Amino acid sequence: MKECAPREGELTALIVEDDQIVCDLWQKIVESHGYSTVSCTTAASAKEAFAASVPHLVLMDWLLPDMDGLELVKTFRVSELGKYLTILMISGKDSPEDIATAIAAGVNFFIAKPVEKQIMDIWLNAAFMHVQDCLQRKKADLALSKIREELADNNLQLEEAIGRANAMAMEAEQAYIEINQIFKTVAGGIILVDKHYNILRCNDSFLKMAGVDRKASQDHKCYEIFPSCLCNTKECTLQRISNGEQRIESEIEKEGIDGTVAYYSIISTPFKGPAGDLIGIVEHITDITERVKAEKALAASESRYKELSLIDELTKLFNKRYFNTHLKLEVERAIRHDQPLSLLLLDIDNFKHHNDTYGHADGDLVLARLGQVIAEAVRVSDIPCRYGGEEFTIILPATSGEQATVVAERIRAGFAGVVFQPNPQETVQKTVSIGVTQYREDESGLKLLERADQNMYEAKQSGKNRFVLR
């Protein structure tokens, strides 16, 4: 096991792979992305390394000599800091069922072996974004925890002070002094409101949140100074406490005069007189805008990662992983509902010659344009995918083979009419050959794909720029 002591603030990675040659290669690639690494060849040594210094990223194999890799993933996840961990698994077990099992166990990213360095670099870049979001979430969680601790402590002080004032009239003067001190020092805003919504007292922090001076706050109702979505509804905290509730925690959203949005956490408790009669309520208000923004940013980042795992970046169509999963689902649905199901397999004619002649960058423009033609030619319920290289597949639910040929011809003709200009002196038009097939009884999804591939090959052999249905 190689250990490297990370510098403060440096990202660390744990590599778990029993093949030392592969492990050394992974370590070199990961370190080129700026990580300090620790490498292990067994699950036992990986557990020790993880406990000694929780890494930001784990790069691991599924099959380990002393433990199933997914059990090791679960061990990492149940640790206190496991929820902030990014796990990238590289394995030869790459069926849709295996990938789904790995994701369910806690794996964030999955790469099938063997893996090229270019592909590994792409996924390490994606993992780096996830690591950064985890660090942001951890920071936000720590800040929230601190706020809650301070809030609980301040609430305890406030409740104790008010409780003493209520319990013993003889200590009223001392309690008054204590309350004054809390009003001055407590984090957040504090406001006392009587049963008629009049503001009895508030601290400077509340006045700052409300955007008014102390004079403006006098002789005004609370809903006039600090209006919220709870005011004049059955969720009004004064009404709920008047009805017997003892503690209410609320979160509200407020738009300022300048259009900016702020978020607040409000804890409301009864304010009682010496005889125990209800005078009004005490509200402790905390600005939680930064926490809410961090949560929204995290949700947005998770949405990006989900899209990354499903969409081909160049063509904006679904990728091969999505196709493999949904072909099986659509076959099962067709059997269950006794509906037809068709499949198209497309291949760009003479694409290698185009790349060799005009370069891969221009080839990417051809691929992207075909993706647009396909997207414009299919229905919302259809599933267009980039299968790999210059091959594309389209799953057509509730569609017969004859109906599928209409889609095939629409795509063939639409793409054949596109004019490309790889250089100022030359224009080029490209074509596709398409294999069309309809699902047959007791046929697997793999067999359906094989027949589509055979039909596509026949279209190539019979002249290209056409479709074949068998």
LUMVEX-527875 format. One record per residue (C-alpha): x, y, z; residue number from 1; residue in one letter. Coordinates in pm, 1 decimal, decimal comma. Layout:
# LUMVEX-527875
[[X; Y; Z]; NUM; 'a']
...
END
This chain:
# LUMVEX-527875
[[0,0; 0,0; 0,0]; 1; 'm']
[[145,3; 335,7; -102,8]; 2; 'k']
[[67,5; 622,3; 131,0]; 3; 'e']
[[101,1; 993,8; 61,2]; 4; 'c']
[[40,9; 1250,5; 335,6]; 5; 'a']
[[-183,7; 1516,0; 176,0]; 6; 'p']
[[-114,1; 1884,1; 224,7]; 7; 'r']
[[-384,2; 2091,9; 392,2]; 8; 'e']
[[-665,3; 2163,9; 148,8]; 9; 'g']
[[-541,6; 1904,0; -103,6]; 10; 'e']
[[-780,9; 1656,4; -264,1]; 11; 'l']
[[-710,2; 1290,9; -181,8]; 12; 't']
[[-799,9; 972,1; -365,8]; 13; 'a']
[[-806,0; 606,0; -252,3]; 14; 'l']
[[-732,5; 350,0; -527,3]; 15; 'i']
[[-841,3; -12,1; -464,6]; 16; 'v']
[[-723,4; -264,2; -730,9]; 17; 'e']
[[-564,4; -608,1; -677,8]; 18; 'd']
[[-368,2; -598,6; -1006,0]; 19; 'd']
[[-57,6; -397,6; -913,4]; 20; 'q']
[[18,8; -297,7; -1273,4]; 21; 'i']
[[-333,5; -166,0; -1326,4]; 22; 'v']
[[-323,5; -4,0; -981,6]; 23; 'c']
[[-1,0; 182,1; -1067,5]; 24; 'd']
[[-151,1; 300,1; -1398,2]; 25; 'l']
[[-467,9; 428,6; -1227,5]; 26; 'w']
[[-258,0; 601,0; -964,7]; 27; 'q']
[[-54,3; 782,7; -1227,6]; 28; 'k']
[[-367,6; 903,7; -1411,6]; 29; 'i']
[[-545,8; 1012,4; -1091,5]; 30; 'v']
[[-240,7; 1200,7; -966,6]; 31; 'e']
[[-226,4; 1383,6; -1302,0]; 32; 's']
[[-569,1; 1527,0; -1206,0]; 33; 'h']
[[-422,7; 1684,7; -891,8]; 34; 'g']
[[-504,9; 1425,4; -627,0]; 35; 'y']
[[-279,6; 1291,4; -354,1]; 36; 's']
[[-328,7; 914,1; -368,4]; 37; 't']
[[-324,0; 606,1; -146,8]; 38; 'v']
[[-331,7; 270,7; -328,2]; 39; 's']
[[-443,1; -64,7; -187,0]; 40; 'c']
[[-468,4; -415,8; -333,1]; 41; 't']
[[-715,4; -558,5; -78,2]; 42; 't']
[[-1039,9; -450,2; 84,9]; 43; 'a']
[[-886,9; -490,5; 432,1]; 44; 'a']
[[-603,6; -246,4; 360,2]; 45; 's']
[[-853,3; -11,1; 189,7]; 46; 'a']
[[-1065,2; -0,6; 507,3]; 47; 'k']
[[-757,4; 89,9; 712,4]; 48; 'e']
[[-656,5; 361,6; 465,9]; 49; 'a']
[[-1012,9; 499,8; 459,2]; 50; 'f']
[[-1033,0; 512,0; 838,8]; 51; 'a']
[[-691,8; 679,5; 866,5]; 52; 'a']
[[-783,0; 962,9; 631,5]; 53; 's']
[[-1124,5; 977,6; 466,1]; 54; 'v']
[[-1055,0; 1050,6; 95,1]; 55; 'p']
[[-1254,3; 1271,4; -135,4]; 56; 'h']
[[-1253,7; 1018,3; -422,3]; 57; 'l']
[[-1245,2; 636,5; -428,4]; 58; 'v']
[[-1141,9; 465,1; -753,5]; 59; 'l']
[[-1199,2; 90,5; -723,0]; 60; 'm']
[[-1257,2; -245,4; -887,2]; 61; 'd']
[[-1563,9; -460,6; -816,1]; 62; 'w']
[[-1379,9; -791,5; -783,0]; 63; 'l']
[[-1135,2; -788,6; -490,6]; 64; 'l']
[[-950,1; -1090,3; -345,9]; 65; 'p']
[[-1090,7; -1064,4; 6,0]; 66; 'd']
[[-1431,1; -895,2; -30,5]; 67; 'm']
[[-1697,0; -813,0; -286,5]; 68; 'd']
[[-1637,8; -455,0; -400,9]; 69; 'g']
[[-1999,5; -352,0; -341,0]; 70; 'l']
[[-1975,2; -458,7; 23,7]; 71; 'e']
[[-1672,1; -232,7; 53,9]; 72; 'l']
[[-1874,1; 52,6; -103,5]; 73; 'v']
[[-2149,2; 1,7; 155,9]; 74; 'k']
[[-1887,8; 4,0; 434,4]; 75; 't']
[[-1763,0; 342,1; 312,3]; 76; 'f']
[[-2115,6; 483,8; 278,4]; 77; 'r']
[[-2227,0; 397,4; 634,4]; 78; 'v']
[[-1937,6; 595,4; 781,9]; 79; 's']
[[-2011,1; 940,0; 918,1]; 80; 'e']
[[-1845,7; 1115,7; 621,8]; 81; 'l']
[[-1944,5; 856,8; 361,6]; 82; 'g']
[[-2226,0; 1075,8; 225,6]; 83; 'k']
[[-1965,9; 1328,0; 104,8]; 84; 'y']
[[-1763,3; 1062,2; -80,0]; 85; 'l']
[[-1738,5; 1028,4; -461,0]; 86; 't']
[[-1697,8; 665,9; -576,2]; 87; 'i']
[[-1585,1; 575,0; -931,0]; 88; 'l']
[[-1599,8; 200,4; -1007,2]; 89; 'm']
[[-1407,7; 44,1; -1299,1]; 90; 'i']
[[-1508,7; -316,5; -1367,3]; 91; 's']
[[-1548,0; -581,4; -1633,4]; 92; 'g']
[[-1898,2; -650,5; -1496,1]; 93; 'k']
[[-2083,7; -402,1; -1717,3]; 94; 'd']
[[-2431,3; -541,1; -1785,4]; 95; 's']
[[-2723,5; -300,3; -1720,7]; 96; 'p']
[[-2820,6; -513,7; -1420,1]; 97; 'e']
[[-2465,6; -495,2; -1279,1]; 98; 'd']
[[-2450,0; -119,4; -1329,6]; 99; 'i']
[[-2790,7; -71,8; -1164,2]; 100; 'a']
[[-2677,5; -287,3; -869,2]; 101; 't']
[[-2358,1; -83,5; -831,3]; 102; 'a']
[[-2545,9; 248,6; -840,7]; 103; 'i']
[[-2794,1; 118,2; -581,2]; 104; 'a']
[[-2502,5; 18,5; -353,9]; 105; 'a']
[[-2368,4; 373,8; -356,1]; 106; 'g']
[[-2141,8; 400,0; -664,6]; 107; 'v']
[[-2159,0; 745,5; -829,7]; 108; 'n']
[[-1983,1; 673,6; -1160,5]; 109; 'f']
[[-1924,8; 345,1; -1347,3]; 110; 'f']
[[-1671,4; 267,6; -1623,7]; 111; 'i']
[[-1651,1; -64,6; -1804,6]; 112; 'a']
[[-1313,3; -239,6; -1844,4]; 113; 'k']
[[-1098,1; -217,5; -2042,2]; 114; 'p']
[[-1087,9; 161,6; -2026,5]; 115; 'v']
[[-881,6; 400,0; -2234,9]; 116; 'e']
[[-701,1; 687,7; -2066,1]; 117; 'k']
[[-903,8; 943,7; -2263,6]; 118; 'q']
[[-1231,4; 796,2; -2136,8]; 119; 'i']
[[-1092,9; 772,9; -1783,7]; 120; 'm']
[[-989,2; 1139,7; -1798,9]; 121; 'd']
[[-1344,5; 1237,8; -1902,9]; 122; 'i']
[[-1501,5; 1052,3; -1608,2]; 123; 'w']
[[-1237,5; 1183,8; -1366,4]; 124; 'l']
[[-1332,8; 1536,3; -1476,6]; 125; 'n']
[[-1698,5; 1456,7; -1407,8]; 126; 'a']
[[-1602,8; 1301,6; -1074,5]; 127; 'a']
[[-1403,5; 1614,5; -987,5]; 128; 'f']
[[-1719,3; 1826,0; -1029,1]; 129; 'm']
[[-1903,9; 1584,2; -800,5]; 130; 'h']
[[-1619,4; 1605,4; -545,1]; 131; 'v']
[[-1647,1; 1985,5; -547,8]; 132; 'q']
[[-2023,7; 1968,4; -495,5]; 133; 'd']
[[-1975,0; 1723,5; -207,5]; 134; 'c']
[[-1726,7; 1962,7; -46,9]; 135; 'l']
[[-1979,0; 2245,0; -88,3]; 136; 'q']
[[-2255,0; 2031,9; 63,2]; 137; 'r']
[[-2029,4; 1931,9; 353,0]; 138; 'k']
[[-1947,4; 2297,3; 414,0]; 139; 'k']
[[-2316,4; 2389,5; 403,1]; 140; 'a']
[[-2406,9; 2103,7; 638,7]; 141; 'd']
[[-2138,4; 2209,4; 886,8]; 142; 'l']
[[-2261,5; 2569,7; 870,6]; 143; 'a']
[[-2619,9; 2453,7; 920,1]; 144; 'l']
[[-2516,1; 2235,9; 1213,5]; 145; 's']
[[-2340,4; 2531,5; 1372,2]; 146; 'k']
[[-2645,8; 2750,6; 1316,1]; 147; 'i']
[[-2869,3; 2488,5; 1473,4]; 148; 'r']
[[-2638,6; 2454,6; 1774,2]; 149; 'e']
[[-2629,9; 2830,3; 1820,4]; 150; 'e']
[[-3002,7; 2851,2; 1766,6]; 151; 'l']
[[-3073,1; 2573,5; 2016,8]; 152; 'a']
[[-2841,8; 2734,3; 2270,6]; 153; 'd']
[[-2993,2; 3078,4; 2221,4]; 154; 'n']
[[-3346,0; 2940,2; 2234,1]; 155; 'n']
[[-3259,8; 2758,7; 2555,3]; 156; 'l']
[[-3128,5; 3079,8; 2707,9]; 157; 'q']
[[-3434,0; 3269,0; 2590,1]; 158; 'l']
[[-3680,0; 3007,3; 2715,1]; 159; 'e']
[[-3502,1; 2982,3; 3050,7]; 160; 'e']
[[-3506,6; 3357,8; 3092,9]; 161; 'a']
[[-3874,6; 3388,6; 3001,4]; 162; 'i']
[[-3958,7; 3082,3; 3212,7]; 163; 'g']
[[-3797,4; 3234,7; 3519,5]; 164; 'r']
[[-3986,3; 3559,8; 3459,0]; 165; 'a']
[[-4314,1; 3366,6; 3434,0]; 166; 'n']
[[-4244,8; 3141,8; 3732,3]; 167; 'a']
[[-4140,3; 3399,0; 3989,0]; 168; 'm']
[[-4266,7; 3756,3; 3995,3]; 169; 'a']
[[-3997,3; 3840,7; 4254,1]; 170; 'm']
[[-3729,1; 3768,7; 3992,4]; 171; 'e']
[[-3895,9; 3982,3; 3727,7]; 172; 'a']
[[-3631,9; 4254,3; 3742,2]; 173; 'e']
[[-3342,7; 4008,3; 3706,6]; 174; 'q']
[[-3518,6; 3825,1; 3425,2]; 175; 'a']
[[-3575,0; 4158,3; 3252,5]; 176; 'y']
[[-3202,0; 4226,6; 3265,6]; 177; 'i']
[[-3125,7; 3881,8; 3124,4]; 178; 'e']
[[-3376,3; 3924,1; 2842,5]; 179; 'i']
[[-3219,2; 4259,8; 2757,5]; 180; 'n']
[[-2881,4; 4092,6; 2731,6]; 181; 'q']
[[-3016,2; 3816,6; 2508,0]; 182; 'i']
[[-3186,1; 4071,5; 2282,1]; 183; 'f']
[[-2850,8; 4241,6; 2235,4]; 184; 'k']
[[-2627,8; 3937,1; 2188,9]; 185; 't']
[[-2840,8; 3658,7; 2037,0]; 186; 'v']
[[-2766,8; 3566,5; 1675,1]; 187; 'a']
[[-3064,0; 3650,6; 1453,0]; 188; 'g']
[[-3369,8; 3861,3; 1506,9]; 189; 'g']
[[-3604,1; 3847,7; 1807,6]; 190; 'i']
[[-3951,4; 3997,8; 1817,7]; 191; 'i']
[[-4225,0; 4000,1; 2084,7]; 192; 'l']
[[-4579,6; 4029,7; 1948,0]; 193; 'v']
[[-4898,5; 4066,0; 2154,1]; 194; 'd']
[[-5227,4; 3889,5; 2082,2]; 195; 'k']
[[-5337,8; 4181,7; 1861,9]; 196; 'h']
[[-5027,8; 4158,2; 1637,0]; 197; 'y']
[[-4868,3; 4469,5; 1787,5]; 198; 'n']
[[-4487,3; 4467,5; 1811,4]; 199; 'i']
[[-4400,1; 4497,9; 2178,9]; 200; 'l']
[[-4026,9; 4473,0; 2139,2]; 201; 'r']
[[-3758,4; 4373,7; 1888,2]; 202; 'c']
[[-3381,5; 4375,9; 1861,9]; 203; 'n']
[[-3157,5; 4553,7; 1611,4]; 204; 'd']
[[-3102,3; 4235,7; 1408,6]; 205; 's']
[[-3475,3; 4211,2; 1340,6]; 206; 'f']
[[-3492,6; 4576,1; 1235,7]; 207; 'l']
[[-3210,3; 4510,0; 990,0]; 208; 'k']
[[-3391,2; 4205,4; 846,0]; 209; 'm']
[[-3714,1; 4406,4; 811,9]; 210; 'a']
[[-3532,1; 4703,5; 658,5]; 211; 'g']
[[-3685,7; 4960,5; 897,7]; 212; 'v']
[[-3562,9; 5177,6; 1185,1]; 213; 'd']
[[-3687,3; 5148,2; 1541,6]; 214; 'r']
[[-3921,7; 5444,7; 1514,1]; 215; 'k']
[[-4093,3; 5294,3; 1209,4]; 216; 'a']
[[-4149,1; 4967,4; 1397,6]; 217; 's']
[[-4347,8; 5134,8; 1676,0]; 218; 'q']
[[-4727,9; 5133,7; 1666,1]; 219; 'd']
[[-4731,3; 4889,1; 1375,8]; 220; 'h']
[[-4854,2; 4535,8; 1333,3]; 221; 'k']
[[-4601,8; 4258,2; 1279,3]; 222; 'c']
[[-4747,2; 4172,3; 938,3]; 223; 'y']
[[-4695,1; 4533,9; 828,9]; 224; 'e']
[[-4327,5; 4541,0; 924,3]; 225; 'i']
[[-4227,2; 4183,0; 833,0]; 226; 'f']
[[-4493,9; 4034,1; 600,4]; 227; 'p']
[[-4464,3; 3670,7; 494,7]; 228; 's']
[[-4660,4; 3397,6; 319,7]; 229; 'c']
[[-4789,3; 3284,7; 663,1]; 230; 'l']
[[-4965,9; 3612,6; 739,4]; 231; 'c']
[[-5346,3; 3619,7; 715,8]; 232; 'n']
[[-5363,4; 3240,2; 674,5]; 233; 't']
[[-5439,8; 2949,8; 906,8]; 234; 'k']
[[-5061,0; 2895,7; 931,1]; 235; 'e']
[[-5016,3; 3226,5; 1117,4]; 236; 'c']
[[-4796,5; 3138,1; 1415,3]; 237; 't']
[[-4981,6; 3368,0; 1656,2]; 238; 'l']
[[-5310,5; 3197,5; 1572,4]; 239; 'q']
[[-5159,9; 2849,3; 1609,8]; 240; 'r']
[[-5005,1; 2929,6; 1949,0]; 241; 'i']
[[-5330,1; 3091,6; 2061,6]; 242; 's']
[[-5490,0; 2755,2; 1975,8]; 243; 'n']
[[-5254,3; 2571,5; 2210,5]; 244; 'g']
[[-4936,0; 2486,0; 2015,8]; 245; 'e']
[[-4619,4; 2533,2; 2220,5]; 246; 'q']
[[-4341,7; 2549,8; 1959,7]; 247; 'r']
[[-4361,9; 2613,7; 1584,1]; 248; 'i']
[[-4071,7; 2591,1; 1339,5]; 249; 'e']
[[-4127,1; 2756,5; 999,8]; 250; 's']
[[-3922,7; 2846,4; 693,3]; 251; 'e']
[[-4028,8; 3134,0; 469,4]; 252; 'i']
[[-3916,4; 3301,0; 148,7]; 253; 'e']
[[-3920,5; 3681,1; 121,7]; 254; 'k']
[[-3852,3; 3907,1; -172,1]; 255; 'e']
[[-3683,3; 4235,9; -88,2]; 256; 'g']
[[-3754,9; 4577,9; -234,8]; 257; 'i']
[[-3458,2; 4536,1; -470,3]; 258; 'd']
[[-3595,1; 4204,1; -599,1]; 259; 'g']
[[-3347,9; 3980,5; -417,2]; 260; 't']
[[-3489,2; 3672,3; -242,3]; 261; 'v']
[[-3397,9; 3579,2; 116,2]; 262; 'a']
[[-3491,1; 3274,0; 322,8]; 263; 'y']
[[-3558,7; 3270,7; 698,0]; 264; 'y']
[[-3607,3; 3009,9; 969,0]; 265; 's']
[[-3855,7; 3116,1; 1238,8]; 266; 'i']
[[-3906,8; 2951,3; 1578,7]; 267; 'i']
[[-4222,4; 3073,1; 1756,7]; 268; 's']
[[-4304,2; 3007,3; 2124,7]; 269; 't']
[[-4566,6; 3144,6; 2369,6]; 270; 'p']
[[-4494,4; 3465,5; 2563,8]; 271; 'f']
[[-4677,2; 3445,7; 2898,4]; 272; 'k']
[[-4733,1; 3677,9; 3191,4]; 273; 'g']
[[-4652,7; 3607,2; 3561,2]; 274; 'p']
[[-4988,0; 3433,6; 3609,4]; 275; 'a']
[[-4930,8; 3206,3; 3308,9]; 276; 'g']
[[-5174,2; 3392,7; 3085,4]; 277; 'd']
[[-5083,4; 3424,9; 2716,6]; 278; 'l']
[[-4958,3; 3772,3; 2627,0]; 279; 'i']
[[-4846,4; 3691,3; 2275,2]; 280; 'g']
[[-4556,4; 3513,3; 2107,3]; 281; 'i']
[[-4177,6; 3526,7; 2091,6]; 282; 'v']
[[-4022,3; 3473,7; 1748,5]; 283; 'e']
[[-3655,9; 3398,3; 1683,3]; 284; 'h']
[[-3569,6; 3462,3; 1317,5]; 285; 'i']
[[-3252,1; 3330,5; 1149,1]; 286; 't']
[[-3133,0; 3415,4; 796,6]; 287; 'd']
[[-3074,4; 3080,1; 617,8]; 288; 'i']
[[-3035,5; 3221,0; 265,7]; 289; 't']
[[-2686,5; 3079,6; 208,2]; 290; 'e']
[[-2790,9; 2731,6; 321,9]; 291; 'r']
[[-3094,0; 2727,0; 92,5]; 292; 'v']
[[-2884,7; 2849,1; -202,3]; 293; 'k']
[[-2630,8; 2571,7; -136,2]; 294; 'a']
[[-2910,0; 2311,2; -130,0]; 295; 'e']
[[-3053,0; 2441,7; -457,9]; 296; 'k']
[[-2707,4; 2439,0; -618,1]; 297; 'a']
[[-2653,7; 2079,8; -504,0]; 298; 'l']
[[-2989,2; 1971,4; -648,2]; 299; 'a']
[[-2897,6; 2135,6; -979,8]; 300; 'a']
[[-2558,1; 1960,8; -986,8]; 301; 's']
[[-2717,4; 1621,7; -918,7]; 302; 'e']
[[-2949,6; 1683,0; -1211,3]; 303; 's']
[[-2647,3; 1756,6; -1432,7]; 304; 'r']
[[-2475,7; 1433,5; -1328,8]; 305; 'y']
[[-2789,0; 1231,6; -1400,2]; 306; 'k']
[[-2808,8; 1384,6; -1748,7]; 307; 'e']
[[-2437,6; 1317,3; -1804,4]; 308; 'l']
[[-2489,2; 945,9; -1740,2]; 309; 's']
[[-2779,1; 921,2; -1990,9]; 310; 'l']
[[-2707,6; 1164,0; -2276,8]; 311; 'i']
[[-2447,5; 1150,6; -2553,0]; 312; 'd']
[[-2278,4; 1489,1; -2535,7]; 313; 'e']
[[-2211,1; 1528,7; -2909,5]; 314; 'l']
[[-2550,8; 1431,4; -3056,2]; 315; 't']
[[-2774,7; 1513,4; -2756,2]; 316; 'k']
[[-2942,4; 1174,4; -2800,3]; 317; 'l']
[[-2952,4; 899,9; -2538,4]; 318; 'f']
[[-2634,7; 692,5; -2503,7]; 319; 'n']
[[-2567,3; 319,7; -2538,8]; 320; 'k']
[[-2615,5; 255,6; -2166,5]; 321; 'r']
[[-2963,0; 406,5; -2181,9]; 322; 'y']
[[-3041,5; 202,8; -2494,3]; 323; 'f']
[[-2932,7; -127,1; -2336,0]; 324; 'n']
[[-3152,8; -65,5; -2032,5]; 325; 't']
[[-3462,6; 53,9; -2217,3]; 326; 'h']
[[-3457,1; -201,7; -2499,0]; 327; 'l']
[[-3513,2; -472,4; -2237,2]; 328; 'k']
[[-3791,0; -266,4; -2074,1]; 329; 'l']
[[-3966,1; -198,4; -2405,7]; 330; 'e']
[[-3951,6; -568,0; -2504,5]; 331; 'v']
[[-4113,8; -657,6; -2171,0]; 332; 'e']
[[-4378,8; -387,3; -2219,6]; 333; 'r']
[[-4456,4; -504,7; -2574,5]; 334; 'a']
[[-4507,4; -860,5; -2446,3]; 335; 'i']
[[-4718,0; -748,8; -2151,2]; 336; 'r']
[[-4951,5; -527,5; -2356,5]; 337; 'h']
[[-4940,6; -740,2; -2674,8]; 338; 'd']
[[-4824,2; -443,7; -2881,4]; 339; 'q']
[[-4581,3; -427,5; -3175,6]; 340; 'p']
[[-4228,2; -299,4; -3122,2]; 341; 'l']
[[-3981,3; -197,6; -3392,9]; 342; 's']
[[-3614,1; -107,5; -3398,1]; 343; 'l']
[[-3400,7; 97,6; -3640,4]; 344; 'l']
[[-3022,1; 60,1; -3665,7]; 345; 'l']
[[-2852,3; 335,4; -3870,2]; 346; 'l']
[[-2495,4; 365,9; -3993,9]; 347; 'd']
[[-2346,4; 661,8; -4182,7]; 348; 'i']
[[-2217,0; 550,6; -4521,1]; 349; 'd']
[[-1842,5; 589,7; -4589,8]; 350; 'n']
[[-1791,4; 771,9; -4261,2]; 351; 'f']
[[-1431,8; 654,0; -4211,3]; 352; 'k']
[[-1342,4; 794,9; -4553,1]; 353; 'h']
[[-1501,1; 1126,3; -4452,6]; 354; 'h']
[[-1296,1; 1140,1; -4130,7]; 355; 'n']
[[-975,7; 1046,1; -4311,2]; 356; 'd']
[[-1039,4; 1310,1; -4577,8]; 357; 't']
[[-1171,9; 1605,8; -4376,4]; 358; 'y']
[[-1068,2; 1526,8; -4018,4]; 359; 'g']
[[-1248,0; 1413,5; -3704,7]; 360; 'h']
[[-1369,0; 1763,0; -3614,3]; 361; 'a']
[[-1570,2; 1779,6; -3936,0]; 362; 'd']
[[-1684,1; 1421,4; -3874,7]; 363; 'g']
[[-1823,8; 1533,0; -3539,9]; 364; 'd']
[[-2030,0; 1798,5; -3723,8]; 365; 'l']
[[-2181,3; 1522,2; -3940,7]; 366; 'v']
[[-2265,1; 1311,8; -3632,4]; 367; 'l']
[[-2421,7; 1607,8; -3452,5]; 368; 'a']
[[-2632,2; 1701,6; -3757,6]; 369; 'r']
[[-2759,9; 1344,8; -3793,1]; 370; 'l']
[[-2858,1; 1359,3; -3424,9]; 371; 'g']
[[-3069,2; 1667,9; -3503,6]; 372; 'q']
[[-3233,2; 1501,1; -3805,3]; 373; 'v']
[[-3322,1; 1195,8; -3595,1]; 374; 'i']
[[-3458,8; 1405,8; -3307,3]; 375; 'a']
[[-3682,9; 1598,4; -3549,0]; 376; 'e']
[[-3811,6; 1278,7; -3714,4]; 377; 'a']
[[-3926,1; 1079,8; -3409,3]; 378; 'v']
[[-4214,1; 1099,2; -3162,9]; 379; 'r']
[[-4190,6; 1190,2; -2795,4]; 380; 'v']
[[-4247,3; 824,9; -2704,6]; 381; 's']
[[-3963,7; 700,1; -2929,7]; 382; 'd']
[[-3614,2; 643,0; -2789,8]; 383; 'i']
[[-3333,4; 768,8; -3019,0]; 384; 'p']
[[-2979,5; 671,6; -2910,3]; 385; 'c']
[[-2623,2; 698,7; -3029,4]; 386; 'r']
[[-2510,5; 336,7; -3016,5]; 387; 'y']
[[-2143,5; 406,6; -3078,6]; 388; 'g']
[[-1919,4; 567,9; -3341,5]; 389; 'g']
[[-2136,0; 641,6; -3644,4]; 390; 'e']
[[-2410,8; 394,1; -3544,7]; 391; 'e']
[[-2748,8; 507,8; -3411,1]; 392; 'f']
[[-3048,8; 314,4; -3283,9]; 393; 't']
[[-3413,5; 411,9; -3243,9]; 394; 'i']
[[-3661,0; 211,7; -3034,2]; 395; 'i']
[[-4015,8; 258,3; -3167,1]; 396; 'l']
[[-4277,4; 140,2; -2912,3]; 397; 'p']
[[-4625,8; 43,5; -3037,3]; 398; 'a']
[[-4496,7; 56,5; -3394,8]; 399; 't']
[[-4510,9; -211,6; -3664,6]; 400; 's']
[[-4228,3; -277,8; -3906,2]; 401; 'g']
[[-4419,1; -112,3; -4192,4]; 402; 'e']
[[-4484,0; 195,6; -3980,2]; 403; 'q']
[[-4115,8; 200,3; -3882,6]; 404; 'a']
[[-4014,7; 223,8; -4250,1]; 405; 't']
[[-4195,1; 559,5; -4266,4]; 406; 'v']
[[-3966,8; 690,7; -3991,7]; 407; 'v']
[[-3664,9; 532,7; -4160,3]; 408; 'a']
[[-3743,0; 700,2; -4493,7]; 409; 'e']
[[-3801,7; 1034,4; -4320,8]; 410; 'r']
[[-3456,9; 1015,4; -4163,1]; 411; 'i']
[[-3286,3; 883,3; -4478,2]; 412; 'r']
[[-3429,7; 1155,3; -4699,3]; 413; 'a']
[[-3381,9; 1431,0; -4441,7]; 414; 'g']
[[-3015,0; 1348,7; -4387,8]; 415; 'f']
[[-2941,4; 1297,6; -4756,9]; 416; 'a']
[[-3064,1; 1651,7; -4818,3]; 417; 'g']
[[-2820,4; 1810,8; -4571,4]; 418; 'v']
[[-2527,8; 1991,3; -4738,0]; 419; 'v']
[[-2196,8; 2002,0; -4549,6]; 420; 'f']
[[-1908,4; 2230,9; -4641,2]; 421; 'q']
[[-1583,4; 2089,1; -4498,9]; 422; 'p']
[[-1383,6; 2361,9; -4675,2]; 423; 'n']
[[-1469,4; 2681,9; -4870,3]; 424; 'p']
[[-1418,1; 2510,9; -5207,8]; 425; 'q']
[[-1616,8; 2191,4; -5150,8]; 426; 'e']
[[-1962,8; 2075,0; -5045,1]; 427; 't']
[[-2048,3; 1720,8; -4936,9]; 428; 'v']
[[-2371,6; 1526,7; -4885,3]; 429; 'q']
[[-2380,7; 1216,5; -4666,7]; 430; 'k']
[[-2620,0; 921,6; -4652,1]; 431; 't']
[[-2722,3; 649,8; -4408,6]; 432; 'v']
[[-2805,8; 282,2; -4442,2]; 433; 's']
[[-3083,4; 163,8; -4211,4]; 434; 'i']
[[-3182,6; -178,7; -4083,3]; 435; 'g']
[[-3551,1; -199,8; -3986,7]; 436; 'v']
[[-3697,4; -489,7; -3787,3]; 437; 't']
[[-4007,5; -573,7; -3583,1]; 438; 'q']
[[-4002,9; -774,5; -3261,1]; 439; 'y']
[[-4100,4; -1141,2; -3295,8]; 440; 'r']
[[-4259,7; -1361,4; -3032,2]; 441; 'e']
[[-4021,8; -1515,3; -2773,7]; 442; 'd']
[[-3733,5; -1308,3; -2909,5]; 443; 'e']
[[-3477,6; -1143,1; -2682,4]; 444; 's']
[[-3376,6; -780,2; -2715,7]; 445; 'g']
[[-3028,5; -893,7; -2825,0]; 446; 'l']
[[-3174,4; -1106,6; -3104,6]; 447; 'k']
[[-3390,2; -813,6; -3218,6]; 448; 'l']
[[-3077,3; -596,6; -3236,5]; 449; 'l']
[[-2886,9; -865,2; -3428,5]; 450; 'e']
[[-3160,3; -881,1; -3692,8]; 451; 'r']
[[-3159,5; -503,7; -3727,1]; 452; 'a']
[[-2781,5; -518,9; -3772,9]; 453; 'd']
[[-2819,3; -785,8; -4044,3]; 454; 'q']
[[-3075,9; -572,7; -4227,2]; 455; 'n']
[[-2851,2; -268,9; -4203,3]; 456; 'm']
[[-2561,7; -473,7; -4347,2]; 457; 'y']
[[-2785,4; -583,1; -4634,7]; 458; 'e']
[[-2874,8; -218,1; -4700,3]; 459; 'a']
[[-2502,6; -142,5; -4722,6]; 460; 'k']
[[-2438,1; -433,4; -4958,1]; 461; 'q']
[[-2728,9; -344,6; -5186,3]; 462; 's']
[[-2612,1; 9,1; -5259,2]; 463; 'g']
[[-2632,6; 216,1; -4936,1]; 464; 'k']
[[-2858,3; 520,7; -4880,0]; 465; 'n']
[[-3160,6; 295,7; -4820,6]; 466; 'r']
[[-3344,7; 91,9; -4560,6]; 467; 'f']
[[-3412,0; -281,2; -4548,2]; 468; 'v']
[[-3698,5; -447,3; -4355,3]; 469; 'l']
[[-3691,4; -825,4; -4298,9]; 470; 'r']
END
